[in-house]
Amino acid sequence: MIGADLALALLVNRTTAAYSARPPTYITYRERTSVTVPSLGRSQEIDRSVEVRNADNYAIMHDLPHGATRIGEAFPIIPYFDPFSSFMFSYYANLKAISITLKRGTPLLFPIPAPDPSADVVVPYISFLDPSYAPDSTSDAPHLLIAPTPLDTGMYPSEVRVDPTTGLPQHVVLSDSRSDMRIGLTYRRIDGYWVVVRGVFSATEHALGFSFNVRAVTRYDEFTFPSTAPDPALMGTPRPIATP
């Protein structure tokens, strides 16, 4: 197999190309989220239909079966999400609710030099990540374990499984070098789009003198990718003001 650094760089570039080639204009889907705080015996179930404008992550969310309608950023994250992009992520959790904010950034692209017959060896490396192959990794289905270097001080992909058919990430674990927060994302191709179908978030939160682990599991399904706005409120700019 090729070196793990080069394998990761090529994977990032393939993922960037896939997300940049034909992004959807609108996405509709159903999400089911289960939020639990095991040590406190607390739980909350969220069942929603979501219509989102992909360009700016502006969403209309209907609590099912006949609940409130919410407007704002798709919760917990928009399913059209490049895990290797320069995103910003923050969260707040207490004993009753969890709030997650995701700001998608620019895609990452590594320059891969062309073969040079005058060079005996070319050794690529990524200064802010230290990838290696997991024991079960194969050339057809790479499984990468990634540690941060001292240059990385935020969220980073700590584990990546690659889909052998598409060469895109099948499962990604994002970890925070400053805390125990982890986000696991499972991907699948639907109607030509590479989208998240399952997300798992976990982190330790501190409130009112307590420390407790919050875990949220979201399943996404019933996807459609309309070219016209499924709701008139999703048309045009500027972006409307969100409601809680």
TARARA-V879928 format. One record per pair of residues at least 4 apart in sequence whose ideal C-beta (glycine too) atoms are under 7 Angstrom apart, sorted by sequence separation. I is the first residue (numbers start at 1). GAP is how many residues later the second one is. D is the distance in Angstrom with one decimal. If there is no record, write none. Layout:
# TARARA-V879928
I&GAP&D  I&GAP&D
This chain:
# TARARA-V879928
2&4&4.9  3&4&6.8  4&4&6.2  5&4&6.4  6&4&6.2  7&4&6.3  8&4&6.3  9&4&6.5  10&4&6.4  11&4&6.3  12&4&6.3  13&4&6.4  14&4&6.3  15&4&6.4  16&4&6.0  17&4&6.0  19&4&6.6  63&4&2.9  74&4&4.3  77&4&5.8  133&4&4.1  148&4&3.7  152&4&5.2  163&4&6.9  189&4&6.9  226&4&5.4  230&4&6.8  2&5&5.5  37&5&4.2  52&5&6.5  53&5&4.7  63&5&5.1  93&5&4.4  137&5&5.2  162&5&6.4  163&5&5.5  176&5&4.2  189&5&5.5  190&5&5.7  206&5&5.2  229&5&4.2  52&6&6.8  116&6&7.0  137&6&4.1  229&6&4.5  36&7&4.6  52&7&3.9  62&7&5.3  91&7&6.7  92&7&4.6  136&7&5.6  162&7&6.2  163&7&4.0  175&7&5.3  187&7&5.7  188&7&6.8  204&7&6.0  205&7&6.0  233&7&6.6  35&8&6.6  51&8&6.6  61&8&7.0  91&8&6.5  148&8&5.0  162&8&6.2  174&8&6.9  187&8&6.7  34&9&6.9  35&9&4.5  50&9&5.5  51&9&4.8  60&9&6.6  61&9&4.5  91&9&4.7  113&9&6.6  133&9&6.9  134&9&4.1  160&9&5.5  161&9&4.8  173&9&6.1  174&9&4.3  187&9&5.9  188&9&4.8  204&9&5.4  205&9&5.3  133&10&6.8  134&10&6.9  146&10&6.7  161&10&4.3  186&10&6.9  187&10&6.8  34&11&5.7  50&11&5.0  60&11&5.8  90&11&4.9  133&11&6.5  134&11&5.2  146&11&5.6  173&11&5.0  185&11&5.2  186&11&5.6  202&11&6.3  203&11&5.8  146&12&5.4  160&12&5.3  186&12&4.1  202&12&6.9  33&13&4.2  48&13&4.9  49&13&4.8  59&13&6.6  89&13&5.5  131&13&5.0  132&13&5.5  146&13&6.8  171&13&7.0  172&13&4.9  202&13&4.6  48&14&6.2  59&14&6.5  61&14&6.7  145&14&5.8  146&14&6.9  159&14&4.0  185&14&5.4  32&15&5.3  48&15&5.7  49&15&6.1  59&15&4.0  87&15&6.3  88&15&4.1  131&15&4.6  144&15&7.0  157&15&5.5  158&15&5.1  171&15&5.2  184&15&6.9  201&15&4.4  48&16&6.1  57&16&5.3  87&16&6.2  130&16&6.7  144&16&4.6  157&16&7.0  158&16&7.0  183&16&6.7  184&16&4.1  31&17&5.4  47&17&4.5  57&17&5.8  87&17&5.2  88&17&6.6  129&17&5.3  130&17&4.5  157&17&5.8  158&17&4.0  170&17&5.8  200&17&5.2  87&18&5.0  143&18&5.2  169&18&5.8  183&18&5.2  30&19&5.3  31&19&5.9  85&19&6.0  86&19&3.6  129&19&6.6  130&19&5.6  155&19&5.3  156&19&6.2  168&19&6.9  199&19&4.5  85&20&5.3  86&20&5.4  129&20&6.6  142&20&4.6  182&20&5.4  198&20&7.0  29&21&5.6  57&21&5.0  85&21&6.5  128&21&5.5  141&21&6.0  155&21&5.5  156&21&6.4  198&21&5.6  28&22&6.8  52&22&4.9  85&22&5.0  86&22&6.4  127&22&6.6  154&22&6.9  181&22&3.9  28&23&4.9  77&23&6.7  81&23&6.7  85&23&6.0  128&23&4.3  129&23&6.6  141&23&4.3  154&23&6.4  166&23&6.2  180&23&6.4  197&23&5.2  50&24&5.8  76&24&4.5  78&24&7.0  84&24&5.1  127&24&5.6  128&24&4.3  140&24&4.6  153&24&5.9  179&24&6.6  180&24&5.4  196&24&6.0  197&24&7.0  26&25&6.9  27&25&5.2  75&25&6.5  77&25&4.9  82&25&5.9  152&25&5.8  153&25&6.9  26&26&6.9  52&26&6.0  54&26&5.5  168&26&5.5  26&27&5.9  27&27&5.8  129&27&6.3  26&28&6.5  73&28&6.6  195&28&6.6  25&29&6.3  73&29&6.9  148&29&4.7  24&30&5.2  23&31&5.9  191&32&6.9  193&32&6.1  190&33&5.0  191&34&5.6  33&43&6.4  57&47&6.9  29&50&6.4  27&52&6.8  27&53&6.1  42&53&6.2  40&55&6.6  24&56&6.3  23&57&6.9  37&58&6.9  19&63&4.5  35&63&5.5  16&66&6.8  89&66&5.7  15&67&6.0  15&69&5.6  12&72&4.6  84&73&6.5  83&74&6.0  83&86&6.4  20&87&6.0  19&88&6.4  83&89&4.5  16&91&4.1  83&91&6.3  16&92&6.2  16&93&5.2  12&96&5.5  13&96&5.8  13&97&5.9  12&98&5.9  13&99&6.9  9&101&4.0  83&102&6.0  9&103&6.5  91&112&6.7  93&112&4.3  95&112&6.7  80&113&6.7  94&113&5.1  9&115&6.2  80&115&5.7  81&115&6.0  79&116&4.4  98&116&5.9  9&117&6.6  79&117&4.2  6&118&4.9  8&118&6.5  98&118&5.9  5&119&5.0  5&120&4.9  3&121&6.9  5&121&5.5  8&121&6.9  93&121&4.3  77&122&6.4  8&123&4.5  76&123&6.5  76&125&6.4  5&126&6.0  4&127&4.2  4&128&5.1  4&129&5.4  1&132&6.8  7&135&5.5  8&136&5.9  7&137&6.7  1&138&4.9  4&140&6.2  76&140&6.2  79&141&5.0  76&142&5.7  11&149&6.9  18&150&5.8  11&151&6.2  14&153&5.4  15&153&5.8  14&154&6.2  15&154&6.1  11&158&6.8  24&169&5.8  71&169&6.6  72&170&3.3  60&171&5.4  71&171&5.4  72&171&6.7  40&172&5.6  71&172&4.8  39&173&5.0  60&173&6.0  70&173&6.4  39&174&6.5  60&174&6.7  37&175&5.2  38&175&6.6  18&176&5.6  58&176&6.7  37&177&5.7  35&179&6.9  36&179&5.1  51&179&4.7  51&180&5.3  35&181&4.6  53&181&4.7  58&181&5.3  33&183&5.8  34&183&5.0  51&183&6.3  56&183&5.7  33&184&6.9  33&185&4.3  32&186&6.9  31&187&5.6  32&187&4.9  31&188&6.9  31&189&5.3  29&191&5.3  30&191&5.7  29&192&6.7  30&192&4.2  29&193&5.7  29&194&4.7  27&196&6.8  28&196&4.7  27&198&5.8  28&198&6.7  26&199&6.9  26&200&5.0  24&201&4.3  25&202&5.6  28&202&5.4  26&203&6.1  26&204&5.9  26&208&6.5
